């Protein structure tokens, strides 16, 4: 009969948790429509991994996920704003000014 040690159990649980987290992030990314949504999902994934690596417990993992999601959302939202400003049509006054010498 093979018995697993405490360390082996922790490693299996950690690996399973990380794998489940990454799969969840990939699932959310497939439904993202804006950079803010994608940024939040990617940030949460990175935050979860960082929180687990740094703290090694559930609380730090969750804190990392929340901080990562918030940071990713803010960055993605700024990208959305820049893309929206680029795609906004110019007014005729702007065209007149740019065409005159």
C-alpha positions in Angstrom: 0.0 0.0 0.0 1.3 3.4 -1.0 0.8 6.3 1.2 1.5 9.9 0.2 3.3 12.3 2.4 2.0 15.6 3.5 4.4 17.4 1.1 3.2 15.3 -1.9 -0.4 16.1 -1.0 0.4 19.8 -0.8 2.2 19.8 -4.1 -0.7 17.9 -5.8 -3.3 20.4 -4.4 -1.1 23.4 -5.4 -0.7 22.0 -9.0 -4.3 21.2 -9.3 -5.3 24.7 -8.0 -2.9 26.5 -10.4 -4.1 24.4 -13.3 -7.8 25.1 -12.5 -7.0 28.8 -12.1 -5.3 29.0 -15.5 -8.2 27.1 -17.2 -10.7 29.5 -15.6 -8.7 32.5 -16.9 -8.6 31.0 -20.4 -12.4 30.4 -20.3 -13.0 34.0 -19.3 -10.7 35.3 -22.0 -12.7 33.5 -24.6 -15.7 35.6 -23.7 -14.0 39.0 -23.3 -15.2 41.7 -25.6 -13.1 44.7 -24.4 -9.5 45.2 -23.4 -10.7 46.0 -19.9 -12.3 42.6 -19.5 -9.3 40.8 -21.0 -7.0 42.9 -18.8 -9.0 42.0 -15.7 -8.9 38.3 -16.5 -5.2 38.2 -17.4 -4.4 40.3 -14.3 -6.4 38.0 -12.1 -4.5 35.0 -13.4 -1.1 36.6 -13.0 -2.1 37.9 -9.5 -3.3 34.4 -8.4 0.0 32.9 -9.5 2.1 35.6 -7.9 0.0 35.4 -4.7 0.4 31.7 -4.4 4.2 31.9 -5.2 4.8 34.6 -2.7 2.5 33.6 0.2 1.8 30.0 -0.5 -1.7 30.1 1.1 -5.2 30.7 0.1 -5.5 34.3 1.6 -2.4 35.5 -0.3 -3.6 33.8 -3.5 -7.0 35.6 -3.3 -5.4 38.9 -2.5 -3.1 38.5 -5.5 -6.0 37.7 -7.7 -8.0 40.8 -6.6 -5.1 43.1 -7.0 -4.2 41.6 -10.3 -7.8 41.9 -11.6 -8.1 45.5 -10.5 -4.7 46.5 -12.1 -5.5 44.6 -15.3 -8.9 46.2 -15.6 -7.5 49.7 -15.2 -4.8 49.1 -17.8 -7.3 47.5 -20.2 -9.7 50.4 -19.7 -7.1 52.9 -20.6 -6.3 50.9 -23.8 -10.0 50.9 -24.6 -10.1 54.7 -24.2 -7.1 55.2 -26.5 -8.6 52.9 -29.1 -11.9 54.7 -28.9 -10.2 58.1 -29.3 -8.3 56.9 -32.4 -11.5 55.6 -34.1 -13.5 58.8 -33.3 -14.1 60.7 -36.6 -12.5 64.1 -36.8 -14.7 67.2 -37.2 -14.6 69.3 -40.3 -12.8 72.1 -38.4 -10.0 69.7 -37.6 -9.7 68.7 -41.3 -9.7 72.3 -42.4 -6.9 73.2 -39.9 -4.8 70.2 -40.9 -5.2 70.9 -44.7 -4.3 74.6 -44.5 -0.6 75.6 -44.7 
